[in-house]
Amino acid sequence: MKLFYASGSPYARIVRVVVRELGLEPRVEEVEVTLRDPNSSLLPYNPGGKVPTLQLDDGTILNESLLVLAFLDTRHGGRKLLPMDGSDGWRTLSELGRAYAFLDAVTVWNRELRFGQSASGVIALEKQRADRAADALEAAVAGGAYSGSIDSGQIVLAAALENFARRHKVWDWRVGRPRLSRFLDNIAARPSFTATVQPEINL
């Protein structure tokens, strides 16, 4: 298999972490590509130019981090990162959805700052949404969510939080959220995360 990724993408990082947590490194070749580039080597595989993109051994192409994550979770014989049979009372699926929604919301804010008009009303709305989501996640972690053995919900939440810390510095999400901070500090020390650290930007 061949995984196309960009080092700055939190969505590609999620999949790269999953590859390592599942021990699939010998079976997945990672290829770094450029984005927003008409000459990107990714385009023959994914004309939309999005990462992550996974090419299977038979040439089949999978897009979107959640779909790639779910597929990779079928490629091993160990404990599932995303149990799709509801055997955990659908807890992981619920936590995964909340973490992805959080990542998507702040990504909209980040893109508005980088590529949009940076309208003050839009920026204020996105910050309010991010604070509301982060406060809810702080309460969820305090109540026992995102705990136990590593799973897909924890991976996505940690990738989101570290992405904001390194690439969305206008928002200090740690202030007033000690439980989320401890959650990230603990999981960021895992080899799968230290091996896939994103480059920082000043935004």
Buried (B, 14 or more C-beta within 10 A) or exposed (E): BBBBBBBBBBBBBBBBBBBBBBEBEEEBEBBEBEEEEEEBEBBEBBEEBBBBBBBEEEEEEBBBBBEBBBBBBEBBEEEBBBBEEEEBEEBBBBBBBBBBEBBEBBBBBBEBBEEEEEEEEBBEBBBEBBBEBBBEBBEBBEEEBBEEEBBBBBBBBBBBBBBBBBBBEEBEBBEEBEBBBEBBEEBBEBEBBEEBEBEEEEE
